[in-house]
C-alpha cells in the first residue's frame, strides 16, 4: 500500500509542478534585462578605462626608453665612424703622432667616402714642406758672449800660461 500511495503522491506533484510554474510579467523581464545590460556596460567601461590607464603609463615609459635607445644608437654610430676614420688613416701610413689631427680632417660617413677623404688629406700632407727645426742664429755664433763664462779671459790665460 505504501507503494501505491507514494506513486500517487509523486504523480500528483509532477502534475502540479507545471501548473504552479510562475510566469513573469513583460515589464519585470525587461527590467532584469536592462539591469544586466547596465552591469555589462559598466564592466566593459571599467575594463576599457583600466586598459587606457595601463597603456598611458607604458606609452610614457616606452617613449623614454625609445629616446634613450635612439641616443645610444647615435653614439654607437658616431664611435663606429670615428673608428673607421682612424683605421683608414692608419692604413694609409700616416705617422702616429699625426693620426688624430688627420682623422679630424677626414670627412665622410661610409667606408668609401672616408677612404677617398683620407687619400686627399694625405696628398695635401705630402705636398706640404717638411717642417724644419727653428734655428736661433744668435746661439753659438757671432760676437755674442755667452753668459756662463768669459772666453776672452780664457784665451788670454792660455796664451800667457797663467793658471
C-alpha positions in Angstrom: 0.0 0.0 0.0 2.8 2.3 0.7 4.0 1.8 -2.8 0.8 2.9 -4.4 0.4 5.9 -2.1 3.9 7.2 -2.8 3.5 6.7 -6.6 0.2 8.6 -6.5 1.8 11.4 -4.5 4.7 11.7 -6.9 2.4 11.7 -9.9 0.3 14.4 -8.2 3.3 16.5 -7.5 4.6 16.1 -11.1 1.3 17.3 -12.4 1.1 20.2 -10.0 4.6 21.4 -10.9 3.8 22.5 -14.4 0.6 24.1 -13.2 2.4 26.0 -10.4 5.1 27.4 -12.8 5.0 31.1 -12.2 5.0 33.4 -15.2 6.8 36.8 -15.1 5.4 39.9 -16.5 6.9 41.6 -19.5 7.9 44.7 -17.5 9.7 42.6 -14.9 11.7 40.7 -17.6 12.7 43.9 -19.4 13.7 45.4 -16.1 16.0 42.5 -15.4 17.5 42.6 -18.9 18.1 46.4 -18.6 19.8 45.8 -15.2 22.0 43.1 -16.7 22.8 45.3 -19.6 23.8 48.1 -17.3 26.2 45.9 -15.4 27.7 44.6 -18.6 28.3 48.1 -19.9 29.8 49.2 -16.5 32.1 46.2 -16.6 33.2 47.0 -20.2 33.7 50.6 -19.4 35.8 49.7 -16.3 37.9 47.3 -18.4 38.4 49.9 -21.1 39.4 52.5 -18.5 41.9 50.2 -16.9 43.4 49.3 -20.3 43.6 53.0 -21.2 45.5 53.7 -17.9 47.9 50.9 -18.4 48.5 51.9 -22.0 49.1 55.5 -20.9 51.6 54.5 -18.2 53.5 52.3 -20.6 53.5 54.7 -23.5 55.4 57.2 -21.4 57.9 54.6 -20.3 58.2 53.3 -23.8 58.8 56.7 -25.3 61.5 57.4 -22.7 63.2 54.0 -23.4 62.9 54.7 -27.2 64.6 58.1 -26.8 67.4 56.5 -24.7 67.8 53.7 -27.3 68.0 56.2 -30.2 70.6 58.3 -28.3 72.7 55.2 -27.6 72.4 54.1 -31.2 73.6 57.5 -32.4 76.6 57.3 -30.1 77.5 53.9 -31.4 77.3 55.1 -35.0 79.5 58.1 -34.1 82.1 55.9 -32.5 82.0 53.4 -35.4 82.6 56.3 -37.8 85.4 57.6 -35.7 87.0 54.1 -35.6 86.6 53.8 -39.4 88.4 57.1 -39.9 91.2 56.1 -37.6 91.6 52.7 -39.3 91.7 54.4 -42.7 94.2 56.9 -41.6 96.5 54.3 -40.1 96.2 52.1 -43.2 97.5 55.0 -45.4 100.7 55.1 -43.4 100.2 58.4 -41.7 102.7 58.9 -38.8 101.3 58.0 -35.5 101.8 61.5 -34.0 99.6 63.0 -36.7 96.8 60.4 -36.8 94.3 62.3 -34.6 94.9 65.5 -36.4 94.4 63.9 -39.8 91.4 61.9 -38.6 89.7 65.2 -37.6 90.2 66.5 -41.1 88.7 63.4 -42.7 85.1 63.6 -43.9 82.6 61.0 -44.9 80.0 58.7 -43.5 80.8 55.4 -45.1 84.0 53.4 -45.8 84.3 54.5 -49.4 83.9 58.3 -48.8 86.2 58.1 -45.7 89.0 56.3 -47.7 88.7 58.9 -50.5 88.9 61.7 -48.0 92.0 60.2 -46.3 93.7 59.9 -49.7 93.0 63.6 -50.4 94.3 64.7 -46.9 97.4 62.5 -47.4 98.1 64.1 -50.8 97.9 67.5 -49.1 100.3 66.5 -46.4 102.7 65.1 -48.9 102.7 68.5 -50.8 103.4 70.4 -47.6 107.1 71.1 -47.0 108.7 69.2 -44.1 108.9 71.3 -41.0 112.5 72.1 -40.0 113.5 72.9 -36.5 113.7 76.6 -35.9 117.3 77.9 -35.6 118.3 80.8 -33.5 121.3 82.4 -35.3 122.4 84.2 -32.2 123.2 81.0 -30.3 126.8 79.9 -30.6 127.8 82.1 -33.5 128.7 85.8 -33.9 130.2 88.2 -31.4 127.7 87.5 -28.6 129.4 86.4 -25.4 127.8 83.5 -23.6 126.5 84.1 -20.1 128.3 81.2 -18.4 131.9 82.3 -18.9 134.3 84.7 -20.4 136.0 83.3 -23.4 138.2 86.3 -23.9 139.7 85.9 -20.4 140.2 82.2 -21.0 142.1 82.8 -24.3 144.4 85.3 -22.7 145.2 83.0 -19.8 146.0 80.2 -22.3 148.4 82.5 -24.2 150.1 83.8 -21.2 150.3 80.5 -19.5 148.6 81.7 -16.4 146.7 79.4 -14.3 
